[in-house]
Amino acid sequence: MALSRFSFLLVPVALLAAAPPLSETYKEVSTQIVSLALADRDGYAKLSYLCDRIGNRISGSDSLNAAIAWAAAQMKHDGLENVATPAVKVPHWVRGREDAEMVKPVRHQLTMLGLGGSVATPPDGVTAEVVSVANFDALNALGREKVAGKIVLFNVPYEGYGKTVVYRGSGASRAARLGAIAMLIRSVGSLAMQTPHTGALNYNEADLKIPAAAITFEDATLIQRLTDAGETVAVHLSMEAHMLPDADSANVMGEIPGREKPEEIVVMGGHIDSWDVGAGAQDDGSGIMAALEAAVVIKKLGLHPRRTLRVVFWTNEENGGAGGRAYRDMVGGKIHDYVASIEMDGGAEKPVGFGVSPGGAALARAKEIGRLLEPIGADTIREGGGGADIAPLMHDGVPGLGLFTVGQHYFDWHHTRTDTVDKINPQEFRQCVAAMAVMGYVLADMPERLGE
């Protein structure tokens, strides 16, 4: 009897040892997915339509509403099921006319873009001396006596987006605290080609709200050279930027229902909104179109994953995050049915792999899936992943993955007038489609949930 009990205990151990890794189980099907994705031409055509025919899509705009309607119709046309556009209220910021000019010691037109969420100047604009600082410590060292009544320029060297963007986010309030009447910032981007970058600022409600704009690397360094030479630099700034009441918008979603566990969900996507300049091609038209085309490739191959694979285009990522929060609220108590969330919001340059949060067992299993992406060089799986739209899901325990690329030029283009379809390499875009399709399908089909 003791021998029988011992034999019984050995059975599951033997079965576990015999279970092949995911990289073996899904090798054949992943090869088919990658092959079809790399041959696909429809995804790039859809991206071109979105960007060339509809254009930029800031929250509250008619063009965003048009994009949402088009996206829902496209999902239905592509055969996704349960297509829906759940309503979301979003902030509605309008840029209006804007202009900046150096008026002293020489007259020079500045190339600028107001920061998202900025307030306006008075109707006649503001004209004031500019004080240039390289960081917050330098600003604080000047003190109120040397800042009050002036325009502060944050001429901050670009040292990577995450490190430098804090000046765009809080610079206006930090300057206003010392009495500044406006804020300029050297564009948060890696390319110096007379290209200003917009992006959201975050006012501190305890401080006076002052107008804020980005200027180019060339103009910021010109001002710096003049001030270093002992000149007094003065700038005239005029902005009509203003907020309107919150507007009606929507997320867009469609899915491939699961064949065995339809209640369990793997969600993947990006954000459908963009800034009001350029065409939102890299940021984030490429992300949403890659996610949609990944699902289309899976459907074309006749694959039916165990779990539901849902594609979501979230709204209002750029200046509020309302879409991601509304989606989490919609999920409600069914959050425990979510197996994984995948976001693509870093452009469509050559994919390198995925970041995964949390680490541990989820990371180990994701690395198995990553081996399937070796043929396209997207097999690097590292700890730390996700995205702004899936952050509310991740906060409540859903594993998050974020596609990352070589990232050589993304920050040259994003939030600028240059974010257009010509910046998308079609073959690299198709590789992103392949990576999203393999990762999404295997996560939705593997026997156990990610991390188990």
ZIBEL-V184047 format. One line per field, one symbol per residue. ss: DSSP state (H for helix, E for strand, L for the rest). phi: phi as a letter, one per 20 degrees, with the letter a starting at -180 (. if undefined). psi: psi as a letter, one per 20 degrees, with the letter a starting at -180 (. if undefined). Layout:
ss = ???
phi = ???
psi = ???
//
This chain:
ss = LHHHHHHHHHHHHHHHHHLLLHHHHLHHHHHHHHHHHHHLLHHHHHHHHHHHHHLLLLLLLHHHHHHHHHHHHHHHHLLLEEEELLEEEEEEEELLLEEEEEEELLLEEELEEELELLLLLLLLLEEEEEEEELLHHHHHHHHHHHHLLLEEEELLLLLLHHHHHHHHHHHHHHHHLLLLLEEEEELLLLLLLLLLLLLELLLLLLLLLLEEEEELHHHHHHHHHHHHLLLLLEEEEEELLEEEEEEEEELEEEEELLLLEEEEEEEEEEELLLLLLLLLHHHHHHHHHHHHHHHHHHHHLLLLLLEEEEEEEELLLLLLLHHHHHHHHHHHHHHHHEEEEEELLLLLLLEEEEEEELLHHHHHHHHHHHHHHHHHLLLEEEELLLLLLLHHHHHLLLLEEEEEELLLLHHHHLLLLLLLHHHLLHHHHHHHHHHHHHHHHHHHHLLLLLLL
phi = .ffffffffffffffffefffgfegdffffffffffffefcffffffffgeeeenfbfgnefffffffffffffgffenfdlfbcffbecfcedfmfbabbfdbecebfeebbfffnfeeeggemccbfdddceafffffffmfgedgndeedeeegfcnfgfefffffdgffffffdnfdacdcfgeaeddbldedeqfdcfefedfedfbbecfgfffffgfffffeneedccdccbdgaedggdfbaecbbbdffedcffecddbradefbfecmclffccgffffffffgffffffemecfgdfdddcdedmffcrmfffffffffflfegfeeeacccdbcndfgfdrceccfemfffffffffgffeggdmddedcfobprffegfffgdoegcccfcdflfcgefdfmcfefcffeeegffffffgfffffffffffdggdfgne
psi = hhhghghghhghgghghipqqhhghjgghhggggghghiqihghhggggghhhgbqmqpiqhhgghhggggghggghijqrlpqmpqppqqnppgaqqqpppipirpppporpqqpiqrrrrhjaqprqpppqirhghghhhrhhihpjrpponmpqolqghhhihhhgjgghhghhjjqirpqpppnripnlloqparqroppiiqppqqpqqrrgghghggggghhjjqopqqppppjqqprqqqpaqrpqrroqqhhmhhppppqbaphrrrjqbjlghnkhhghhggghghgggghikpnqgrpopppoqqkhhlhkhggghgghhhcijhiiphqpppolkrlapqhbqqppacchggghhhghhhijhhjkkjoorqnrbrhhighghhkipppqppqahkhigihhqkriimrhiipohhhghhgggghgggggghhhqgrqpi.
//
